């Protein structure tokens, strides 16, 4: 019922949002007589803010049309080499008629970015992708809004997520791929690669894990505490709803995006209130650059998707309540997840000093679990001054984190770590140590 009420409210607010937008332009357009009346700037700013608070936010585009490679502007096109009901594998194909740059691009490493399925769309990693495209061939998982997936496609569990990741790794080419997981997918990605290693399949050359809850018991945040202190049945009874009839996925059980968005805002309400007030003042002052930056951020932040209920509840239980990965009890189908079986894949973990979603040490815990990887091929990086989003987007990502990730990938693309060399060079006394980089 709550989902239906939300959709009713959204439908009622839509005309008001459009009216507010039109009225804001009436008080700001230079040819309008109302634009020259007293307080016109404040009226226009207030109406514009009302429009943005009431409007519905659709999934944004990546909108990456070109990228700079060695000083040459290279065209970028989005391709979909593989599509499944709950996810598309996107490739950002680069084109140039510069022979030298083309030859270089062909030899650059292949990176698979596994985006989070945790509320926001994969476009949240736009800055991550844009940076990577300068030096890599880039693929990314583009998860589908569950309300757009017909019930005929069946449920989607955490095990299915892992199977998708494995399929995408195989499609890209496990023996030449470098996998980057950001936040939520660090856990299922580690499980996927662990299972591949246990079966004797080729595994990626490297895996980079950024700000994820590998061991959510360490430095628990407000997000962790909620998941750990509420029962599994509480989540099932309080945050799971059926998709209304006006969507292709009508009847599907989901964790709705609007509830997730409410939770995001509730974590830092003062910050969002201040940001919107600053936006109002920027409009009044005519500071178009600051106002546009606000729009871009909230166009992304306010665009959310529904998560399949089965996947969400599986994640709560497996990652935040049973701690099955770190306890060694996680089974996917009939197979036990054994990170210690990974030996031919180098490991880099990244944490933000001020991360309030994945606390300090949660991602770094992967090093102890991956005891089959020699300590000389394990690295950790702490991004000083970076919050959760800062480790994959913004200035700190571009200036601090990305150079570390680029160097790490380049090292193991030039000289891949193989299971044979890893086993022969593994110092038994140092198996659980991680090498820190600064």
C-alpha positions in Angstrom: 0.0 0.0 0.0 2.8 2.4 0.8 4.2 2.1 -2.7 0.8 2.9 -4.2 0.4 5.9 -2.0 3.8 7.2 -3.0 3.0 6.8 -6.7 -0.3 8.6 -6.2 1.5 11.5 -4.5 4.1 11.6 -7.3 1.3 11.8 -9.9 -0.4 14.6 -8.0 2.9 16.5 -7.5 3.9 16.3 -11.2 1.7 19.1 -12.4 2.7 21.3 -9.5 6.4 20.7 -10.4 5.8 21.7 -14.0 3.9 24.8 -12.9 6.6 25.8 -10.5 9.2 25.4 -13.3 7.2 27.6 -15.8 6.5 30.2 -13.1 10.2 30.4 -12.2 11.1 31.1 -15.9 8.3 33.8 -15.9 10.1 35.6 -13.2 13.6 35.2 -14.7 13.3 35.5 -18.5 14.7 38.9 -19.5 11.7 39.4 -22.0 9.1 38.8 -19.3 7.7 42.0 -17.6 7.5 40.0 -14.3 11.3 39.6 -14.3 11.7 43.3 -13.7 9.4 43.4 -10.7 10.7 43.8 -7.1 11.7 40.5 -5.5 11.6 38.8 -9.0 14.9 37.0 -8.4 13.7 35.6 -5.1 10.4 34.5 -6.5 12.1 32.7 -9.4 14.7 31.0 -7.1 12.0 29.8 -4.7 9.8 28.4 -7.5 12.8 26.7 -9.1 13.7 25.1 -5.8 10.1 23.9 -5.4 10.2 22.4 -8.9 13.3 20.5 -8.0 11.9 19.2 -4.7 8.7 18.0 -6.3 10.0 16.6 -9.6 10.5 13.0 -10.5 14.2 12.1 -11.2 14.8 9.6 -14.0 18.0 7.6 -14.5 20.7 9.9 -15.8 23.0 9.2 -18.8 26.7 8.5 -18.5 27.0 11.2 -21.2 30.7 10.4 -21.8 31.1 11.4 -25.5 34.9 11.8 -25.6 38.0 11.4 -23.5 41.5 12.7 -23.6 44.2 10.1 -24.4 47.7 11.5 -24.6 46.4 14.9 -25.6 44.2 13.5 -28.3 40.4 13.9 -28.1 39.1 10.3 -28.5 35.4 9.6 -29.3 33.5 7.3 -26.9 30.5 5.1 -27.7 28.4 3.0 -25.3 27.9 -0.5 -26.5 26.0 -3.4 -24.8 27.9 -6.6 -25.5 25.9 -8.7 -23.0 22.4 -8.2 -21.6 20.6 -10.1 -18.9 17.1 -9.4 -17.3 18.6 -7.7 -14.2 21.8 -6.2 -15.7 23.5 -5.0 -18.9 27.2 -5.2 -19.4 28.2 -1.8 -20.9 31.4 -1.2 -22.9 32.8 2.2 -23.5 34.3 1.8 -26.9 37.0 4.4 -27.9 37.5 5.5 -31.5 40.3 7.6 -33.1 41.9 8.1 -36.4 45.3 8.9 -34.8 47.5 5.8 -35.6 49.8 6.2 -32.6 47.0 6.7 -30.1 45.0 3.8 -31.6 48.0 1.5 -31.3 48.5 2.5 -27.7 44.8 2.0 -26.8 44.9 -1.5 -28.2 47.6 -2.5 -25.7 46.0 -0.8 -22.6 44.6 -3.0 -19.8 41.0 -4.2 -19.7 39.0 -3.1 -16.7 35.6 -4.4 -15.5 34.0 -2.0 -13.0 31.3 -3.7 -10.9 28.9 -1.0 -9.9 26.8 -1.1 -6.7 23.3 -2.4 -6.7 22.4 -0.4 -3.6 20.0 2.3 -4.5 21.7 4.5 -7.0 22.2 3.8 -10.7 25.6 2.9 -12.1 26.0 6.4 -13.5 27.0 7.3 -10.0 30.4 6.0 -11.1 30.6 8.4 -14.1 33.7 10.1 -12.8 35.3 6.7 -12.1 34.7 5.6 -15.7 35.8 8.8 -17.2 39.2 8.7 -15.4 39.7 5.0 -16.2 39.0 5.6 -19.9 42.2 7.6 -20.3 44.3 4.6 -19.7 42.1 1.5 -20.0 39.5 -0.4 -22.0 36.4 -0.1 -19.7 33.4 -2.2 -19.1 30.8 -1.6 -16.3 27.8 -3.4 -14.9 24.6 -1.4 -15.4 22.0 -2.8 -13.0 18.3 -2.7 -14.0 15.6 -1.0 -11.9 13.7 -4.1 -10.5 10.3 -2.4 -11.1 11.1 -2.6 -14.8 11.7 -6.4 -14.8 8.7 -8.5 -15.4 7.7 -11.2 -12.9 8.1 -13.7 -15.7 11.9 -13.3 -15.3 11.7 -14.9 -11.8 13.5 -13.8 -8.6 17.0 -12.4 -8.3 19.0 -13.6 -5.4 22.5 -12.7 -4.2 23.7 -16.0 -5.7 22.3 -14.7 -9.1 24.3 -11.5 -8.6 27.5 -13.6 -8.2 26.7 -15.7 -11.3 26.2 -12.5 -13.3 29.6 -11.2 -12.2 31.3 -14.5 -13.1 29.6 -14.5 -16.5 30.7 -10.9 -17.2 34.3 -11.7 -16.1 34.4 -14.7 -18.5 32.9 -12.5 -21.3 35.6 -9.8 -20.8 38.3 -12.5 -20.5 39.3 -13.6 -17.0 42.9 -14.0 -17.9 43.3 -10.4 -19.1 40.7 -8.6 -16.9 41.2 -6.3 -13.9 38.1 -6.1 -11.7 37.2 -3.0 -9.7 34.4 -3.3 -7.2 33.0 -0.2 -5.5 31.2 -0.4 -2.1 28.5 -3.1 -2.0 29.8 -5.4 -4.7 33.2 -6.0 -3.0 31.6 -8.9 -1.1 29.9 -10.7 -4.1 32.9 -10.0 -6.4 35.3 -11.6 -3.9 32.9 -14.6 -3.7 32.7 -14.8 -7.5 36.4 -14.8 -7.9 36.9 -17.2 -5.0 34.5 -19.7 -6.6 36.3 -19.4 -9.9 39.6 -20.1 -8.2 38.3 -23.1 -6.3 37.1 -24.6 -9.6 40.4 -24.1 -11.2 39.1 -21.5 -13.6 41.3 -18.6 -14.8 40.9 -15.6 -12.5 41.4 -11.9 -13.2 44.9 -10.4 -13.1 44.0 -8.1 -10.3 41.0 -7.1 -8.1 40.6 -3.6 -6.6 38.1 -3.3 -3.8 37.0 0.1 -2.7 35.0 1.1 0.4 33.1 -2.2 0.8 31.8 -4.2 3.8 34.0 -7.3 3.6 33.9 -7.5 7.4 31.1 -5.3 8.6 32.0 -6.0 12.2 35.0 -3.7 12.0 34.3 0.0 12.9 30.5 -0.4 12.3 28.7 2.7 10.9 25.1 3.8 11.2 24.3 1.7 8.1 26.0 -1.4 9.6 24.2 -0.9 13.0 20.8 -0.8 11.4 21.4 -4.0 9.4 22.9 -5.8 12.4 20.4 -4.6 15.1 17.2 -5.3 13.3 16.0 -8.9 12.7 15.7 -10.4 9.2 11.9 -10.5 9.6 11.9 -6.8 10.5 13.4 -5.9 7.1 11.0 -8.3 5.4 8.0 -6.7 7.0 8.9 -3.1 7.0 10.9 -2.2 3.8 9.6 -4.7 1.2 6.7 -3.8 -1.0 5.1 -4.9 -4.3 5.6 -2.8 -7.5 2.3 -1.1 -8.5 0.5 -2.0 -11.7 1.8 1.0 -13.7 5.2 -0.6 -14.2 6.4 -3.6 -16.2 7.5 -5.4 -13.0 4.0 -5.1 -11.4 3.7 -7.4 -8.4 7.4 -7.9 -8.0 8.6 -7.7 -4.4 11.2 -4.9 -4.0 13.0 -2.6 -1.7 11.7 0.6 -3.2 14.1 3.3 -4.3 12.1 6.1 -2.6 12.6 4.4 0.8 16.3 4.1 0.1 16.5 7.7 -0.8 14.7 8.7 2.4 17.4 6.7 4.3 20.2 8.4 2.4 18.8 11.9 3.2 18.1 10.9 6.9 21.8 10.1 7.4 22.8 13.8 6.8 19.6 15.9 6.9 21.4 19.1 7.9 23.9 18.9 5.0 21.1 18.5 2.5 19.0 21.4 4.0 22.1 23.6 3.8 22.8 22.6 0.3 19.3 23.4 -0.9 19.4 26.8 0.9 22.7 27.6 -0.7 21.2 26.7 -4.1 18.4 29.2 -3.5 21.0 31.9 -2.6 23.1 31.0 -5.7 20.0 31.5 -7.9 19.3 34.9 -6.3 22.9 36.0 -6.7 23.0 34.8 -10.3 25.8 32.3 -9.6 25.0 30.0 -12.5 28.1 27.8 -12.1 27.4 26.9 -8.4 23.7 26.4 -9.2 24.5 24.1 -12.1 26.9 22.0 -9.9 24.0 21.6 -7.4 21.7 20.4 -10.2 24.2 17.9 -11.5 24.8 16.4 -8.1 21.1 16.1 -7.1 20.1 14.9 -10.6 22.3 11.9 -9.8 21.7 11.6 -6.1 17.9 11.8 -6.3 17.7 9.2 -9.1 17.2 5.8 -7.4 16.2 2.3 -8.4 14.2 -0.5 -6.7 16.2 -3.5 -5.6 14.9 -7.1 -5.9 13.6 -8.1 -2.4 15.4 -11.5 -2.6 18.7 -10.0 -3.3 18.4 -7.3 -0.6 17.3 -9.7 2.1 20.0 -12.2 1.2 22.6 -9.4 1.5 21.3 -8.3 4.9 21.5 -11.8 6.2 24.7 -13.0 4.6 26.9 -9.9 4.9 25.6 -8.0 7.9 24.0 -10.6 10.2 25.7 -14.0 9.6 29.0 -12.5 8.4 29.2 -15.6 6.3 32.2 -14.6 4.2 34.6 -13.9 7.1 33.2 -16.8 9.2 33.9 -19.2 6.3 30.3 -20.5 6.2 29.0 -18.9 3.0 27.7 -21.4 0.4 26.6 -20.4 -3.1 24.6 -23.4 -4.3 26.6 -26.4 -3.1 29.9 -24.6 -3.2 31.7 -23.1 -0.2 33.2 -19.6 -0.8 36.9 -19.9 0.0 38.9 -16.7 -0.7 42.0 -18.5 0.5 41.9 -20.4 -2.8 42.7 -17.3 -4.8 46.4 -17.2 -5.7 46.8 -15.8 -9.2 45.1 -12.5 -8.7 46.8 -9.4 -7.1 44.8 -7.5 -4.5 44.4 -3.7 -3.8 42.0 -2.4 -1.2 41.1 1.3 -0.8 39.4 3.0 2.1 38.4 6.6 2.8 39.6 8.1 6.0 36.2 9.8 6.6 34.0 7.0 5.1 30.7 6.9 7.1 29.2 4.0 5.1 32.0 1.4 5.2 34.1 1.9 8.3 37.8 1.7 8.7 39.2 -1.8 8.3 36.1 -3.3 6.7 37.6 -3.4 3.2 41.1 -4.1 4.4 39.8 -7.3 5.9 40.0 -8.9 2.4 43.8 -9.3 2.9 43.4 -11.7 5.8 40.8 -13.7 3.9 42.9 -13.9 0.7 45.8 -15.8 2.4 46.6 -17.6 -0.8 47.9 -14.4 -2.4 51.5 -13.6 -1.4 51.8 -10.6 0.8 54.1 -9.0 -1.8 51.1 -8.9 -4.1 48.7 -7.4 -1.7 48.3 -3.6 -1.3 46.2 -1.2 0.7 45.7 2.5 0.3 44.0 5.0 2.7 42.7 8.1 1.1 43.3 10.8 3.6 40.4 13.3 3.9 38.1 11.3 1.6 34.6 10.2 2.5 32.7 7.3 0.9 32.0 9.1 -2.4 35.4 10.7 -2.4 37.2 7.4 -3.0 35.6 7.0 -6.5 34.4 10.5 -7.5 35.6 14.0 -7.3 39.0 15.7 -6.7 40.4 13.2 -4.2 39.5 10.3 -6.5 41.2 11.9 -9.5 44.3 13.2 -7.7 44.9 10.7 -4.9 43.1 7.4 -5.5 43.1 7.0 -9.3 47.0 7.3 -9.7 47.3 4.4 -7.2 44.7 2.3 -8.9 46.3 3.0 -12.4 49.8 2.1 -11.2 48.6 -1.1 -9.6 46.7 -2.3 -12.7 49.6 -1.4 -15.0 52.0 -3.4 -12.8 50.0 -6.6 -13.0 49.0 -6.1 -16.6 52.7 -6.0 -17.6 53.7 -9.0 -15.5 50.6 -11.0 -14.6 50.5 -13.0 -11.3 49.9 -16.6 -12.0 48.7 -19.3 -9.7 52.0 -21.2 -10.2 54.3 -18.2 -9.4 52.1 -17.2 -6.5 52.3 -20.6 -4.9 56.0 -20.9 -5.4 56.8 -17.4 -4.1 54.4 -17.4 -1.1 56.2 -16.9 2.2 54.2 -19.0 4.7 54.8 -16.6 7.7 53.6 -13.6 5.7 50.4 -14.9 4.1 48.0 -12.6 6.1 50.0 -9.4 5.8 49.0 -6.6 3.4 51.5 -4.2 1.9 50.6 -0.6 2.6 51.0 2.1 0.0 50.9 5.8 0.7 
